Amino acid sequence: QVQVVESGGGLVQPGGSLRLSCTASTRSFSIGTMGWYRQAPGKQRELVATTTSAGSTNYADSVKGRFTISRDNAKNTVFLDLNSLKPEDTAVYYCNAKLRFMGGDYWGQGTQVTVSS
């Protein structure tokens, strides 16, 4: 019913920047909150940032001031601008989309972000 696809990951040096994008595709449902989560090797998946369809945002403390989440509601697309990247930001970044009214969470397959010299 819903397909979630991320892109934009890659290898970047410390202090560098990346922009991730994610599109949730559905023909039958309305997308509500979208967000980004990440999972580093040996660690649990953690919230990075979320944004509602109205534009409210929420960030993990570890990325506040460095990452920015935004969205294009018309395209059900969410972006994550990663700035001042640190090696500890290295992880697989997953996009999440929640359905309005119907409930349910949908996840993308993830995109790898590697921060290394």
Number of C-alpha atoms within 10 A of each C-alpha: 8 19 14 20 19 24 19 15 18 14 15 18 14 17 14 14 17 18 16 21 21 27 22 23 18 14 8 8 15 16 23 18 20 29 27 27 19 22 19 17 9 6 9 9 15 14 18 24 23 25 21 18 16 10 14 11 16 16 19 13 10 11 16 12 11 14 20 19 24 21 22 12 14 6 11 20 20 25 23 23 14 21 17 15 22 18 15 12 20 20 21 19 28 26 31 25 29 21 17 14 10 10 12 9 14 16 20 20 15 22 21 20 23 21 20 16 9
